[in-house]
Amino acid sequence: MTDDSARIDFVCIGAQKCATTWLHDVLATHPQVSMPVDAKELDFFSAKFDRGYQWYERHFESVTGGGLRGEVSPSYLCSADAPRRIRAYNPSMKIVLIARNPIARALSNHKHEVRIGHLAGNDLSFEMGLANNPMYIEQGLYAKHLCRWLEYFPGKHVLVLKYESLRDDPASTLAEVCRFLDLEHYDGGSALRSKSNVSYLPKSTQLEAGKNALRAALRSAGLAGIWKSIGDSGLRRWYQGMNRIDPGERIGGPRTETLVELGRLFSDDARKLSELTGIAVDDWLDNFDGHA
């Protein structure tokens, strides 16, 4: 085990497409927080555990004066091993989970999978995505996975946020996170109301590949700050407007019967999540009639 002073203090375990990138981006600018600068998702406790604690901790800068180290890896939520591994690494770890209407989350997940090319071909329908990727459903069974985390971490170590509340009032959500982590109040700066990791499809795949290659090269060279400066200059927004379209234009909408069936599938788990956390999910349940 490494020195206690180098240990990571908190992790956001997901879920995917629930504003975890927003949380990473906002906390990365908090003066008391060190987040990985070269990668948002380290996936250490799920997929890269064999690399060892030193590899993991090298992604974080040192912090002083009550500062914390933290990371965001949505792969942890469904991992059978992550809760046990994190408990063994740091029994005092604080855990953040963001939950979203699971049908809306699955639809967003589908757009993301199409964007990055995991699902390709002539049939890009949501129904094809469901048949192709069981994680569309598994990632939305929040109570099922939360129960496993609570076996290793008492409730005071776990904060469950609701995506819809975050979307409607990001300032209040950030204040709640800061209280949970015992951080000083922070207004979030320009990142507070920014949209992160929005699903899209490129008009030109060649331009998109070139952009991704440039970003990867800068990060590999330790020049991630240059990429951020490009974004701050407005060039990134110009590129996005020029070379991006909503995936929905090519995917089309889901069938009503598909949404109704998903509502039946998710309803019990959503109610269980409300029982475990006190979070109201009536708005989710109201939409489980096929109009998520």
Backbone hydrogen bonds in HBPLUS format (Angstrom, degrees):
<---DONOR---> <-ACCEPTOR-->    atom                        ^
c    i                          cat <-CA-CA->   ^        H-A-AA   ^      H-
h    n   atom  resd res      DA  || num        DHA   H-A  angle D-A-AA Bond
n    s   type  num  typ     dist DA aas  dist angle  dist       angle   num
A0006-ALA N   A0003-ASP O   2.98 MM   3  5.57 158.7  2.03 117.0 123.8     1
A0007-ARG N   A0004-ASP O   3.16 MM   3  5.40 163.1  2.19 110.0 115.2     2
A0009-ASP N   A0069-ARG O   2.81 MM  60  5.36 148.5  1.91 135.1 144.6     3
A0094-LYS N   A0009-ASP O   3.05 MM  85  6.44 161.1  2.09 144.6 149.9     4
A0010-PHE N   A0069-ARG O   3.26 MM  59  6.72 144.5  2.39 147.6 155.0     5
A0071-GLU N   A0010-PHE O   3.23 MM  61  6.76 143.6  2.37 138.4 147.6     6
A0011-VAL N   A0094-LYS O   2.96 MM  83  6.47 153.7  2.03 165.7 174.2     7
A0096-VAL N   A0011-VAL O   2.94 MM  85  6.28 153.8  2.01 151.9 155.8     8
A0012-CYS N   A0071-GLU O   2.86 MM  59  6.33 152.8  1.93 149.6 158.5     9
A0073-SER N   A0012-CYS O   2.95 MM  61  6.24 157.9  2.00 173.1 174.2    10
A0013-ILE N   A0096-VAL O   2.91 MM  83  6.21 148.2  2.01 161.2 170.6    11
A0077-LEU N   A0013-ILE O   3.07 MM  64  5.01 128.1  2.35 151.7 143.9    12
A0098-ILE N   A0014-GLY O   2.69 MM  84  5.93 170.8  1.70 138.8 142.2    13
A0023-LEU N   A0019-ALA O   3.13 MM   4  6.45 157.1  2.18 144.3 149.7    14
A0024-HIS N   A0020-THR O   2.97 MM   4  6.24 160.5  2.00 147.7 152.6    15
A0025-ASP N   A0021-THR O   2.89 MM   4  6.10 167.2  1.90 153.9 157.0    16
A0026-VAL N   A0022-TRP O   2.93 MM   4  6.09 161.0  1.97 155.6 160.2    17
A0027-LEU N   A0023-LEU O   2.98 MM   4  6.05 171.9  1.98 153.6 156.2    18
A0028-ALA N   A0024-HIS O   2.90 MM   4  5.90 143.4  2.04 145.6 155.9    19
A0029-THR N   A0026-VAL O   3.13 MM   3  5.61 151.6  2.21 108.8 116.8    20
A0030-HIS N   A0027-LEU O   3.03 MM   3  5.03 156.7  2.09 102.9 110.3    21
A0033-VAL N   A0030-HIS O   3.13 MM   3  5.44 170.4  2.14 121.1 122.3    22
A0068-LEU N   A0032-GLN O   2.73 MM  36  6.25 151.2  1.81 161.5 170.0    23
A0034-SER N   A0068-LEU O   2.78 MM  34  6.22 150.9  1.87 156.5 165.5    24
A0070-GLY N   A0034-SER O   3.07 MM  36  6.42 157.7  2.13 157.6 159.6    25
A0047-ALA N   A0043-ASP O   2.89 MM   4  5.60 146.2  2.01 143.9 153.1    26
A0048-LYS N   A0043-ASP O   3.06 MM   5  6.13 143.2  2.20 146.1 149.1    27
A0051-ARG N   A0048-LYS O   3.07 MM   3  5.80 167.6  2.09 121.7 125.0    28
A0052-GLY N   A0049-PHE O   3.30 MM   3  5.98 169.3  2.31 118.4 121.4    29
A0056-TYR N   A0052-GLY O   3.27 MM   4  6.58 161.0  2.31 147.5 152.9    30
A0057-GLU N   A0053-TYR O   2.85 MM   4  6.08 169.1  1.86 161.4 162.9    31
A0058-ARG N   A0054-GLN O   2.98 MM   4  6.03 137.7  2.16 146.8 156.4    32
A0059-HIS N   A0056-TYR O   3.28 MM   3  6.02 165.8  2.30 116.6 120.9    33
A0060-PHE N   A0057-GLU O   3.18 MM   3  5.70 168.7  2.19 117.7 120.3    34
A0067-GLY N   A0064-THR O   3.19 MM   3  5.25 141.2  2.35  99.8 111.1    35
A0076-TYR N   A0073-SER O   3.04 MM   3  5.97 172.3  2.05 129.5 132.1    36
A0077-LEU N   A0074-PRO O   3.36 MM   3  5.94 146.6  2.48 113.5 119.3    37
A0079-SER N   A0076-TYR O   3.18 MM   3  5.09 143.6  2.32  99.8 110.6    38
A0085-ARG N   A0081-ASP O   3.01 MM   4  6.13 167.9  2.03 163.3 167.2    39
A0086-ILE N   A0082-ALA O   2.87 MM   4  5.91 164.7  1.89 158.7 162.3    40
A0087-ARG N   A0083-PRO O   2.96 MM   4  6.08 157.4  2.01 146.4 153.0    41
A0088-ALA N   A0084-ARG O   3.03 MM   4  6.26 156.9  2.09 147.5 153.1    42
A0089-TYR N   A0085-ARG O   2.97 MM   4  6.16 146.0  2.08 141.5 151.4    43
A0090-ASN N   A0086-ILE O   2.80 MM   4  5.93 173.6  1.80 160.4 161.2    44
A0093-MET N   A0090-ASN O   2.99 MM   3  5.38 163.4  2.01 122.8 123.2    45
A0095-ILE N   A0157-HIS O   2.75 MM  62  6.05 171.5  1.76 168.7 171.5    46
A0159-LEU N   A0095-ILE O   2.81 MM  64  6.20 161.4  1.84 163.4 169.6    47
A0097-LEU N   A0159-LEU O   2.87 MM  62  6.27 160.8  1.91 161.5 165.9    48
A0161-LEU N   A0097-LEU O   2.75 MM  64  6.13 164.5  1.77 163.8 169.0    49
A0099-ALA N   A0161-LEU O   2.89 MM  62  6.22 167.5  1.90 160.0 160.0    50
A0163-TYR N   A0099-ALA O   2.75 MM  64  5.67 175.4  1.75 151.5 152.9    51
A0105-ARG N   A0101-ASN O   2.84 MM   4  6.06 155.8  1.90 156.6 164.7    52
A0106-ALA N   A0102-PRO O   3.01 MM   4  6.06 152.3  2.08 132.3 138.8    53
A0107-LEU N   A0103-ILE O   2.99 MM   4  6.30 156.5  2.04 151.3 157.4    54
A0108-SER N   A0104-ALA O   3.01 MM   4  6.24 158.5  2.06 147.7 153.2    55
A0109-ASN N   A0105-ARG O   2.81 MM   4  6.02 153.1  1.88 147.4 156.0    56
A0110-HIS N   A0106-ALA O   2.92 MM   4  6.15 148.9  2.01 144.1 151.7    57
A0111-LYS N   A0107-LEU O   3.18 MM   4  6.55 158.1  2.23 146.4 150.9    58
A0112-HIS N   A0108-SER O   3.04 MM   4  6.32 156.0  2.10 148.1 154.9    59
A0113-GLU N   A0109-ASN O   2.93 MM   4  6.25 156.5  1.99 150.5 156.6    60
A0114-VAL N   A0110-HIS O   3.02 MM   4  6.30 155.0  2.08 152.5 158.9    61
A0115-ARG N   A0111-LYS O   2.91 MM   4  6.12 157.3  1.96 146.5 153.4    62
A0116-ILE N   A0112-HIS O   3.02 MM   4  6.30 161.2  2.06 156.4 159.2    63
A0118-HIS N   A0113-GLU O   2.99 MM   5  5.25 131.1  2.23 156.5 161.2    64
A0119-LEU N   A0113-GLU O   3.41 MM   6  5.90 152.1  2.50 124.0 121.9    65
A0117-GLY N   A0114-VAL O   3.19 MM   3  5.12 151.8  2.27  98.9 107.3    66
A0129-GLY N   A0125-SER O   3.05 MM   4  6.42 153.5  2.12 145.3 153.1    67
A0130-LEU N   A0126-PHE O   2.90 MM   4  6.24 153.8  1.97 152.1 158.2    68
A0131-ALA N   A0127-GLU O   3.09 MM   4  6.32 156.9  2.14 144.2 150.2    69
A0132-ASN N   A0128-MET O   2.90 MM   4  6.03 140.9  2.06 143.5 154.8    70
A0133-ASN N   A0129-GLY O   2.91 MM   4  5.93 149.5  2.01 151.7 157.9    71
A0136-TYR N   A0133-ASN O   3.21 MM   3  6.08 171.2  2.21 125.2 127.5    72
A0137-ILE N   A0134-PRO O   3.19 MM   3  5.86 139.1  2.36 114.7 121.9    73
A0138-GLU N   A0134-PRO O   3.16 MM   4  6.38 174.7  2.16 149.0 150.4    74
A0139-GLN N   A0135-MET O   3.03 MM   4  5.55 167.6  2.04 135.5 138.7    75
A0140-GLY N   A0137-ILE O   2.90 MM   3  5.38 145.8  2.02 112.8 123.4    76
A0141-LEU N   A0138-GLU O   3.24 MM   3  5.48 168.9  2.25 110.9 114.3    77
A0145-HIS N   A0141-LEU O   3.36 MM   4  6.73 159.5  2.40 153.6 158.2    78
A0146-LEU N   A0142-TYR O   2.77 MM   4  5.92 160.5  1.81 157.0 163.9    79
A0147-CYS N   A0143-ALA O   2.99 MM   4  6.03 159.2  2.03 151.3 154.1    80
A0148-ARG N   A0145-HIS O   3.06 MM   3  5.31 124.6  2.38 101.8 115.3    81
A0149-TRP N   A0145-HIS O   3.20 MM   4  6.64 153.8  2.27 149.0 156.2    82
A0150-LEU N   A0146-LEU O   2.89 MM   4  6.16 155.0  1.95 156.6 163.8    83
A0151-GLU N   A0148-ARG O   3.24 MM   3  5.32 145.7  2.36  97.8 107.6    84
A0152-TYR N   A0149-TRP O   2.99 MM   3  5.51 149.4  2.08 111.3 120.0    85
A0153-PHE N   A0149-TRP O   2.94 MM   4  6.13 143.1  2.08 148.3 160.1    86
A0157-HIS N   A0154-PRO O   2.84 MM   3  5.65 162.0  1.87 128.2 134.2    87
A0158-VAL N   A0155-GLY O   3.01 MM   3  5.19 165.7  2.03 112.8 116.6    88
A0165-SER N   A0162-LYS O   3.05 MM   3  5.42 125.4  2.36 107.4 120.6    89
A0166-LEU N   A0162-LYS O   3.06 MM   4  6.39 158.4  2.11 154.5 161.3    90
A0167-ARG N   A0163-TYR O   2.77 MM   4  6.05 160.3  1.81 157.8 163.4    91
A0168-ASP N   A0164-GLU O   3.07 MM   4  6.19 154.5  2.14 139.4 145.5    92
A0169-ASP N   A0165-SER O   2.84 MM   4  5.83 149.6  1.94 147.4 155.4    93
A0173-THR N   A0169-ASP O   3.20 MM   4  6.51 158.2  2.25 151.8 158.4    94
A0174-LEU N   A0170-PRO O   2.88 MM   4  6.07 162.8  1.91 151.8 155.9    95
A0175-ALA N   A0171-ALA O   2.99 MM   4  6.22 156.1  2.05 145.1 151.9    96
A0176-GLU N   A0172-SER O   3.00 MM   4  6.24 148.9  2.09 142.4 150.4    97
A0177-VAL N   A0173-THR O   2.99 MM   4  6.32 154.3  2.06 150.5 157.4    98
A0178-CYS N   A0174-LEU O   2.92 MM   4  6.18 161.9  1.95 154.2 158.7    99
A0179-ARG N   A0175-ALA O   3.01 MM   4  6.24 155.6  2.07 145.5 151.8   100
A0180-PHE N   A0176-GLU O   3.02 MM   4  6.21 161.1  2.06 146.8 152.1   101
A0181-LEU N   A0177-VAL O   2.96 MM   4  6.19 152.8  2.04 151.5 158.5   102
A0183-LEU N   A0178-CYS O   2.80 MM   5  4.79 167.4  1.82 148.2 149.5   103
A0182-ASP N   A0179-ARG O   3.14 MM   3  4.96 155.5  2.21  99.3 106.7   104
A0192-LEU N   A0189-GLY O   3.26 MM   3  5.82 163.5  2.29 114.4 119.0   105
A0194-SER N   A0191-ALA O   3.31 MM   3  5.08 162.5  2.34 100.0 104.9   106
A0201-LEU N   A0245-ILE O   2.85 MM  44  5.35 156.1  1.91 156.9 163.3   107
A0245-ILE N   A0201-LEU O   2.88 MM  44  5.35 151.1  1.97 153.1 162.6   108
A0203-LYS N   A0243-ASN O   3.01 MM  40  5.08 153.4  2.08 114.1 121.2   109
A0208-GLU N   A0204-SER O   3.17 MM   4  6.41 161.4  2.20 147.4 152.7   110
A0209-ALA N   A0205-THR O   2.91 MM   4  6.05 154.4  1.98 142.6 149.2   111
A0210-GLY N   A0206-GLN O   3.01 MM   4  6.24 154.9  2.07 145.6 152.2   112
A0211-LYS N   A0207-LEU O   2.94 MM   4  6.21 155.2  2.00 149.5 156.2   113
A0212-ASN N   A0208-GLU O   2.96 MM   4  6.19 162.9  1.99 151.2 155.6   114
A0213-ALA N   A0209-ALA O   2.93 MM   4  6.09 151.6  2.01 144.5 152.4   115
A0214-LEU N   A0210-GLY O   3.03 MM   4  6.23 155.2  2.09 145.4 151.4   116
A0215-ARG N   A0211-LYS O   3.04 MM   4  6.33 162.3  2.07 151.3 155.7   117
A0216-ALA N   A0212-ASN O   2.97 MM   4  6.14 162.6  2.00 147.8 152.6   118
A0217-ALA N   A0213-ALA O   2.93 MM   4  6.07 156.4  1.98 146.2 152.8   119
A0218-LEU N   A0214-LEU O   3.02 MM   4  6.22 160.2  2.06 151.6 156.2   120
A0219-ARG N   A0215-ARG O   3.03 MM   4  6.26 160.3  2.07 149.5 155.0   121
A0220-SER N   A0216-ALA O   2.90 MM   4  6.04 157.7  1.95 148.5 154.9   122
A0221-ALA N   A0217-ALA O   3.06 MM   4  6.18 141.9  2.21 139.9 149.6   123
A0223-LEU N   A0218-LEU O   2.67 MM   5  4.84 157.6  1.71 164.1 156.6   124
A0222-GLY N   A0219-ARG O   3.04 MM   3  5.05 159.6  2.09 105.0 109.5   125
A0226-ILE N   A0223-LEU O   2.99 MM   3  5.60 142.7  2.13 115.0 123.9   126
A0228-LYS N   A0224-ALA O   3.13 MM   4  6.51 154.1  2.20 148.5 155.7   127
A0229-SER N   A0225-GLY O   2.93 MM   4  6.18 149.9  2.02 141.5 149.9   128
A0230-ILE N   A0226-ILE O   2.93 MM   4  6.28 147.5  2.04 148.2 156.9   129
A0231-GLY N   A0227-TRP O   3.13 MM   4  6.47 154.8  2.19 144.4 150.6   130
A0232-ASP N   A0228-LYS O   2.87 MM   4  6.18 158.3  1.91 151.5 157.8   131
A0233-SER N   A0229-SER O   2.95 MM   4  6.07 135.5  2.16 140.1 151.0   132
A0234-GLY N   A0231-GLY O   3.24 MM   3  5.62 159.2  2.28 109.6 115.7   133
A0238-TRP N   A0234-GLY O   3.08 MM   4  6.34 154.8  2.15 147.3 154.5   134
A0239-TYR N   A0235-LEU O   2.94 MM   4  6.19 159.7  1.98 148.5 153.6   135
A0240-GLN N   A0236-ARG O   2.89 MM   4  6.14 160.5  1.93 151.1 156.5   136
A0241-GLY N   A0237-ARG O   3.03 MM   4  6.23 158.0  2.08 147.3 152.3   137
A0242-MET N   A0238-TRP O   3.06 MM   4  6.23 139.7  2.23 141.3 152.4   138
A0242-MET N   A0239-TYR O   3.06 MM   3  5.03 124.5  2.38  94.1 109.0   139
A0243-ASN N   A0239-TYR O   2.85 MM   4  5.93 151.4  1.93 159.6 165.6   140
A0249-GLU N   A0246-ASP O   3.00 MM   3  5.83 162.3  2.04 125.1 129.3   141
A0250-ARG N   A0247-PRO O   2.98 MM   3  5.63 149.8  2.07 118.3 125.8   142
A0251-ILE N   A0247-PRO O   2.90 MM   4  6.03 153.3  1.98 152.5 160.6   143
A0252-GLY N   A0248-GLY O   3.10 MM   4  5.31 159.9  2.14 125.7 132.0   144
A0258-THR N   A0255-ARG O   3.01 MM   3  5.24 128.3  2.28 101.4 115.3   145
A0259-LEU N   A0255-ARG O   3.21 MM   4  6.66 155.2  2.28 152.3 158.3   146
A0260-VAL N   A0256-THR O   2.96 MM   4  6.25 157.0  2.01 154.6 161.5   147
A0261-GLU N   A0257-GLU O   3.06 MM   4  6.16 159.7  2.11 140.3 145.4   148
A0262-LEU N   A0258-THR O   2.99 MM   4  6.25 155.5  2.05 147.4 154.4   149
A0263-GLY N   A0259-LEU O   2.92 MM   4  6.12 150.2  2.01 143.5 151.8   150
A0264-ARG N   A0260-VAL O   3.10 MM   4  6.47 151.9  2.19 147.1 153.7   151
A0265-LEU N   A0261-GLU O   3.04 MM   4  6.30 152.9  2.11 143.1 151.1   152
A0266-PHE N   A0262-LEU O   2.87 MM   4  6.07 154.9  1.94 155.5 160.7   153
A0267-SER N   A0263-GLY O   3.09 MM   4  5.84 139.0  2.27 144.3 152.2   154
A0270-ALA N   A0266-PHE O   2.98 MM   4  6.15 158.8  2.02 160.3 167.2   155
A0271-ARG N   A0267-SER O   3.05 MM   4  6.32 160.1  2.09 152.0 156.6   156
A0272-LYS N   A0268-ASP O   3.00 MM   4  6.23 153.8  2.07 145.4 153.0   157
A0273-LEU N   A0269-ASP O   2.90 MM   4  6.19 151.4  1.99 148.1 155.7   158
A0274-SER N   A0270-ALA O   3.09 MM   4  6.41 154.5  2.16 146.6 152.8   159
A0275-GLU N   A0271-ARG O   3.02 MM   4  6.35 152.5  2.09 146.3 153.7   160
A0276-LEU N   A0272-LYS O   2.96 MM   4  6.21 153.8  2.03 150.3 157.1   161
A0277-THR N   A0273-LEU O   2.99 MM   4  6.08 151.3  2.08 150.8 157.7   162
A0278-GLY N   A0274-SER O   2.71 MM   4  4.94 149.1  1.80 137.7 144.7   163
A0284-TRP N   A0281-VAL O   3.00 MM   3  5.20 122.5  2.34 100.9 115.5   164
A0285-LEU N   A0281-VAL O   3.00 MM   4  6.37 166.6  2.02 158.9 161.5   165
A0286-ASP N   A0282-ASP O   2.83 MM   4  5.99 155.5  1.89 152.2 158.7   166
A0287-ASN N   A0284-TRP O   2.91 MM   3  5.21 130.1  2.16 103.3 117.2   167
A0288-PHE N   A0285-LEU O   3.12 MM   3  5.03 152.7  2.19  98.8 107.2   168
A0290-GLY N   A0287-ASN O   3.35 MM   3  6.30 146.9  2.47 124.2 125.6   169
A0291-HIS N   A0287-ASN O   3.26 MM   4  5.18 143.9  2.40 135.4 144.3   170
